[in-house]
């Protein structure tokens, strides 16, 4: 039997994310969670799938979940007048890890490592639309981004881990 549990080498992502969320939730401004990717390209769709799952369970005044898919250039329109205390992007990445490995990347570190079809770096987009909040990418090491492919099992398991962790950590916020 194949073990599809993502590698545990970078489990510190949970601790780091928890600390980022605790600090951001002290503000009156919302935490914004953004799913990016192309669901027609296998693992590239994981960011969208994570955000869609969270949208059903965590949407409230302190937590906003946005699914932009591959239209990162439209982020300003999706945000509207929101002034986030923290932005977290979910995306497939290629940082040389094992498929399904999860890492939190700052925007400069994520540039060139995220897989989505957006060509403009996230830090540039945020600067152009005037978002100055701390922003990070939760990257999941991809395995397959073939057009028409499905999300691979290790990446799917990693996405589920992210969703479960955030639901557990933020459930009391959205009651």
N, C-alpha and C positions, 0 to 999 in steps of 0.2 A: 504494500500500500504506500502511496506517495504522501509525504507529509507536506501539506500546503501552509503550514504556519510560517508567517514571515520571520526573518531573522531577528533575533533579540539583541543584536549588538548595539543598536542605537535606541534602546528603550528610554533613554533620557528625554526623548521628545515629549513624553507625557509630563514629566516634571517641569520642563521648560514651558510647555503650553499652559499648564496649570498656573505657573507663576505669572505668565503674561496676562492670562485672563483675570486673575485676582487683582492685579494692578489696574487693568483697564476698567474693571467693573466698579472701581471706586468713583469713577467719573459718572456724570449724568448722561453723557453721550453714549450711544449704543456701540456694541461690538458688532462689526460687520463681517460675516462669513461669506466667501465668494467661491462658487464652483466654476472652474474654467476647464475647457477641453472640448474635444469633438467625439461624440458618442458613436460616430461611424468608424472610428479608427482604434478599435480595441481598447487597450489600456489608457489611451488618451482620454477616454470618457470617465475615468474614475473621479475626477474632481466634480464633475456634474452630478454623478450618482451620489456622492457624499452629500453635496449641498441639497439635492432633492430629498434625501432621507431626513436631513436635519430640518428642512423647511416645514415638514409636517409636525415635528415634535418641539422645535425650539423657537419658533417665530413669536416674538413679543417685543415690547418697547425697548428692552435692554439688549436684545439680540436680534439682529436683522440678517436674514439669509437671502442671498442673491445668486441666481443662476444666470451667468452670462454666456455660457458655452464658449464658442470661439470668437465672440464679439466683445473682447476686452476693450476695444476702441470705443465702445458704447458705455463704458463704466460710469462716466459722468452722468449720463441720462438715467442709468439704473440707480445711482446714489441719490439723485435729486439734491435736496438741501441737507441731507445727513452730514453730520460732522463726526465721523467715527472716533472713538477713543482707541480703537485697535482694529486693524483689518487683517484677516487671515484668508489667504487664498488656498484652495485645494487644487492640486494639479499632478499629473504624471510627470516624472522627472527622470533624467539619466545622469546620476551623479556617480556611477560606477559601483553601486551597491548590488546586493542580491535582489532579484525580483520580489517585490512586496515590502522591501525595507522602507521604513518611514523616517524622514528627517525634517526638521524645521530649518528652513533656510531664510536668511535675511534677503531682501530684494536684490542686493548687489551680488550675493552669492548665488542666487537663483538664476540670474541672467545667463542665458546660454545652456542652462541645465533643465529647464522646464520644457516639456515636449509639445505643448499646445501650439496650435497653428498661428497664434498671435505673433506678429513680427516686431512690434514695438515693445521694448522692455517695460515691465510693470512699473518700475520706479519712474520712468519717463512719463508714462500715462498719468500716474498719480500726481506728479509735479505739474503737468499741464492742466489738470482739472482742479488743482489747488488742495489736494488732500495731503495734510502734513502729519497724520497720525502714524504711530509705529505700524509697520506692515511686514508680514512674513508669508512665506509659502510653506504649506505642509506638503512636501513632495513625496510621492510614492514611486519607488524605483520601478520603472516599467519593464515589460518583457516583450510585448507585441503591440505594434501600432499600425498593423496592416489595415488598409481600407476594407471595411466589411467584417473585420475580425471582432471577436468577443473579448471582453475583459478577462484576462488570464486569472486562474484560480488564486495564485499568491497575491495578486494586486486586489482582487475582490475581497480576500480575507483581510488584507490591510485596511481597505476602505471600511469594512465592517468594524474593525477595531477602533478606527478614528471616530466613527459615528457613535459607537457604544460609549467610548470615553467621554466625548463631548456631551452626550445626553445625560450621563451620570453626573458630570461636573456642573452642568448648567441647568439641570432639571428644576432646582429650587428657585432659580431666577425667573423662570417663565410660568410659575404657578399662578 
